[in-house]
Amino acid sequence: MPEGAYPDQYTKVTSYVRILSHEALAIDPTITATPGAAWVEVDDDSPFVYRDTATSRAGLAHLVSRFNDHRVGIVGLGGTGSYVLDQVAKTPVALIRLIDGDFFENHNAFRAPGAASLDELRAHPKKVHYYRAAYSKMHRRIDARDVFLDHDNLDLLDDLDFVFLASDDSAAKPVVIARLEERGIPFIDVGMGVEEVDGHLTGVLRTTTSLPGQRDHVHINDRIPLGAPGGDDYGRNIQVADLNALNALMAVLRWKRYLGFYADGTREGFSTFSIYANEISSEDCA
């Protein structure tokens, strides 16, 4: 080292680890200097069941803290909504509220993260209960509401800081959107239109972001399909797991840019991914 000094603490510690490990490995080749963190020891107020060593390992605690006290809702736990949950559950948000009145069926298993067992499918659980059981193994603050949103239960949205709308019930969206706007709650709506053309699947994935002070595009440019779905794009309701996952990731990335976790140079209100062109485009930028 220059003048006998280490450039930083990390280099100093790892140098000593190397020196000590060399001698120890000569005695026992199975030993390791990184046996794992004490994952059982977590603070009582932590939303996680065990330690988030990925954040500390990457040195991102100052950025991850932006999720603290954030209360997130996911409306619709189909293919895309379930992948949204998969990502949000790995952040220390204060609450994840799942809202969906449907059952978890065989076809859902093939468009969901992870792998459902045959016994789990036979139990025929509601989607929200299935996913709460799965992700409560990691995140302790998952609130499952096995209902469909309507005029009588819109108050489920009122205490949330952000909402992901991943429901294919277009007819119910106007009242949900109106409630979110009335309460000043930011949200992202996702959707896809996929069809078979000449023996290939093609189509578009959509991510619409509505934030306080940036909502006009949702209504003026009709960025969220409302009313009864129709046309070839939605007639067969074609969805594939990888497209669901990509649509969810586009939404989660936008949410994280909104919170300042990622840099945001466009602040777009609307983005699409074209399968045929393999291209993401951004519009309605602030």
C-alpha atoms as one frame of an Amber mdcrd trajectory, in Angstrom:
protein
   0.000   0.000   0.000   1.235   3.579  -0.652   3.090   4.756   2.455   1.758
   1.668   4.262  -1.834   2.959   4.328  -5.037   1.321   3.108  -7.164   3.423
   0.741 -10.351   2.591   2.614 -11.813   0.477   5.403 -13.145  -2.150   3.000
  -9.685  -2.849   1.558  -8.203  -3.033   5.035 -10.749  -5.544   6.331 -10.702
  -7.759   3.238  -6.895  -7.825   3.300  -6.890  -9.152   6.856  -9.640 -11.635
   5.949  -7.454 -12.972   3.146  -4.463 -13.369   5.448  -6.403 -15.168   8.159
  -8.467 -17.273   5.767  -5.363 -18.666   4.061  -4.123 -20.177   7.316  -7.551
 -21.363   8.420  -8.315 -23.045   5.090  -5.121 -25.066   5.398  -6.658 -26.665
   8.502 -10.293 -26.907   7.347 -11.130 -26.342   3.641 -14.861 -26.018   4.428
 -14.632 -22.861   6.516 -15.699 -19.490   5.169 -15.202 -15.911   6.226 -18.759
 -15.069   5.152 -21.080 -17.558   6.877 -24.069 -15.237   6.568 -25.646 -12.579
   8.716 -27.625 -13.230  11.874 -30.850 -13.314   9.908 -32.980 -14.154  12.929
 -32.123 -10.876  14.656 -34.370  -8.142  13.280 -35.697  -4.999  14.883 -39.242
  -5.229  16.199 -40.335  -2.378  13.954 -38.823  -3.874  10.797 -41.312  -4.853
   8.071 -39.086  -7.811   7.198 -39.104 -11.224   8.828 -35.321 -11.458   8.468
 -32.483  -9.047   7.759 -32.188  -7.292   4.416 -28.506  -8.033   3.917 -28.711
  -7.207   0.199 -29.179  -3.508   0.981 -26.327  -3.321   3.484 -24.081  -5.376
   1.227 -24.624  -2.914  -1.636 -24.386   0.144   0.623 -27.846   1.424  -0.354
 -29.437   2.000   3.056 -29.695   5.770   2.476 -31.706   5.174  -0.719 -33.810
   2.280   0.538 -34.926   4.429   3.480 -37.133   6.318   1.017 -39.566   3.401
   1.133 -39.990   3.689   4.902 -43.486   4.675   6.076 -44.755   4.268   2.493
 -48.121   2.490   2.262 -48.755   0.738  -1.053 -51.910  -0.738  -2.535 -52.081
  -3.317  -5.342 -55.500  -3.626  -6.955 -55.741  -6.830  -8.976 -53.528  -9.865
  -8.302 -53.567 -11.407 -11.752 -50.394 -11.909 -13.765 -49.081  -8.344 -13.667
 -50.255  -7.471 -10.165 -48.608 -10.547  -8.674 -45.247  -9.552 -10.164 -45.705
  -6.039  -8.780 -46.137  -7.629  -5.354 -43.024  -9.750  -5.879 -40.958  -6.575
  -6.245 -42.678  -4.361  -3.677 -42.395  -7.090  -1.023 -38.621  -6.757  -1.245
 -38.764  -3.112  -0.125 -39.288  -1.940   3.485 -42.633  -0.269   2.816 -44.830
   0.123   5.864 -47.837  -1.642   4.331 -48.793  -3.634   1.244 -52.550  -3.844
   0.793 -53.749  -6.495  -1.652 -57.234  -5.970  -3.114 -58.824  -8.676  -5.262
 -61.977 -10.738  -4.805 -61.060 -13.537  -7.211 -59.786 -17.074  -6.600 -56.316
 -18.399  -7.396 -56.833 -20.877 -10.261 -54.645 -23.188 -12.339 -54.189 -20.632
 -15.098 -53.032 -18.063 -12.536 -50.223 -20.373 -11.447 -48.688 -20.250 -14.909
 -48.622 -16.441 -14.896 -47.400 -15.927 -11.337 -43.995 -15.619  -9.704 -42.802
 -18.719  -7.905 -44.440 -22.124  -8.184 -47.760 -23.073  -6.605 -48.097 -26.650
  -5.401 -50.931 -28.919  -6.481 -52.211 -28.981  -2.903 -52.333 -25.175  -2.840
 -54.369 -25.152  -6.044 -56.713 -27.803  -4.688 -57.356 -25.636  -1.625 -58.802
 -23.038  -4.057 -57.753 -19.967  -2.035 -58.609 -16.397  -2.795 -55.722 -14.711
  -4.615 -55.025 -12.261  -1.826 -54.807 -15.035   0.771 -52.539 -17.163  -1.411
 -50.144 -14.279  -2.023 -50.233 -13.052   1.558 -49.240 -16.529   2.751 -46.430
 -16.680   0.195 -44.949 -13.233   0.769 -45.529 -13.015   4.507 -42.534 -15.337
   4.721 -40.487 -12.238   3.904 -42.647  -9.152   4.577 -44.662  -8.859   7.783
 -47.075  -6.097   6.793 -49.264  -7.507   4.060 -52.960  -6.693   4.354 -55.229
  -8.980   2.298 -58.704  -7.759   1.283 -60.644 -10.354  -0.731 -63.072  -7.911
  -2.329 -63.575  -6.179  -5.649 -63.449  -2.404  -5.441 -66.776  -0.640  -5.888
 -68.634   2.391  -4.548 -69.098   0.735  -1.141 -65.449   0.028  -0.277 -63.387
   2.765  -1.934 -62.269   3.792   1.546 -59.728   0.952   1.293 -57.676   3.369
  -0.796 -57.852   6.399   1.462 -54.892   5.682   3.774 -52.487   4.630   1.001
 -49.545   6.637  -0.319 -49.378   4.934  -3.720 -51.568   2.515  -5.671 -50.848
   0.105  -8.506 -53.941  -0.584 -10.610 -53.477  -3.989 -12.244 -57.098  -4.994
 -12.640 -58.618  -5.826 -16.027 -62.019  -4.554 -14.853 -62.076  -1.431 -17.027
 -65.696  -0.631 -16.191 -64.872  -0.149 -12.496 -61.845   2.076 -13.059 -63.596
   5.458 -13.389 -64.796   5.466  -9.770 -61.454   4.154  -8.523 -59.506   6.793
 -10.455 -61.871   9.514  -9.281 -61.345   8.489  -5.663 -57.563   8.432  -5.987
 -57.530  11.856  -7.620 -59.919  13.262  -5.025 -57.619  12.065  -2.241 -54.452
  13.223  -4.027 -53.041   9.700  -4.162 -50.521   8.952  -6.932 -51.074   5.768
  -8.915 -49.898   3.696 -11.853 -52.260   1.783 -14.127 -50.898  -1.085 -16.212
 -52.315  -3.018 -19.128 -51.483  -4.893 -22.278 -52.994  -5.616 -25.654 -51.650
  -8.794 -27.268 -52.878 -10.563 -30.396 -51.748 -13.328 -32.707 -50.708 -12.202
 -36.184 -49.349 -14.620 -38.794 -48.513 -17.208 -36.189 -46.724 -14.806 -33.831
 -47.769 -12.823 -30.788 -47.431  -9.078 -31.019 -48.805  -6.119 -29.130 -48.073
  -3.377 -26.642 -47.555  -3.121 -22.884 -48.751   0.115 -21.278 -47.784   1.946
 -18.102 -49.791   5.054 -17.194 -48.597   7.175 -14.275 -50.846   9.713 -12.560
 -49.289  12.019  -9.994 -50.583  15.105  -8.169 -50.019  17.970 -10.580 -49.537
  15.598 -13.496 -52.903  14.000 -14.233 -54.358  15.766 -17.280 -52.871  13.311
 -19.762 -54.900  10.473 -18.241 -58.140  12.128 -19.328 -57.212  14.374 -22.258
 -55.192  11.725 -24.083 -57.265   8.734 -22.875 -54.213   6.993 -21.477 -56.287
   4.448 -19.526 -58.875   2.331 -21.387 -62.256   2.685 -19.672 -65.541   0.894
 -20.192 -66.058  -2.538 -21.674 -62.954  -3.948 -23.372 -63.304  -4.753 -27.047
 -61.449  -5.350 -30.278 -58.979  -8.003 -31.219 -56.359  -6.897 -28.701 -58.539
  -7.782 -25.742 -60.962 -10.304 -27.197 -58.938 -13.362 -26.209 -57.296 -11.730
 -23.188 -53.891 -13.105 -24.225 -51.370 -12.804 -21.405 -48.007 -14.486 -20.974
 -45.911 -14.648 -17.814 -42.883 -12.840 -19.234 -45.032  -9.989 -20.550 -46.832
  -9.740 -17.216 -43.473  -9.591 -15.444 -42.132  -6.924 -17.812 -45.267  -4.808
 -17.459 -44.954  -5.049 -13.678 -41.277  -4.141 -13.732 -41.968  -1.087 -15.881
 -44.497   0.045 -13.274 -42.241  -0.662 -10.295 -39.299   1.129 -11.915 -41.541
   4.174 -12.512 -42.677   4.077  -8.871 -39.096   3.940  -7.663 -38.144   6.866
  -9.898 -41.086   8.805  -8.462 -39.735   8.185  -4.954 -36.232   9.221  -5.982
 -34.620   5.811  -5.612 -33.665   5.920  -9.297 -32.726   8.978 -11.336 -35.589
  10.322 -13.452 -34.772  12.382 -16.520 -38.181  12.173 -18.250 -40.888  12.113
 -15.562 -43.148  10.566 -18.184 -46.838  10.009 -17.573 -47.220   7.320 -20.216
 -44.896   4.655 -21.553 -45.298   1.676 -23.850 -43.275  -1.344 -24.861 -43.739
  -2.687 -28.382 -43.158  -6.427 -28.689 -42.571  -6.277 -32.458 -40.154  -3.330
 -32.358 -38.584  -4.268 -28.994 -38.864  -0.607 -28.116 -39.892   1.425 -25.079
 -41.306   4.887 -25.706 -42.152   7.625 -23.212 -44.785  10.354 -23.633 -46.591
  12.983 -21.559 -43.337  14.029 -19.902 -43.494  16.654 -17.181
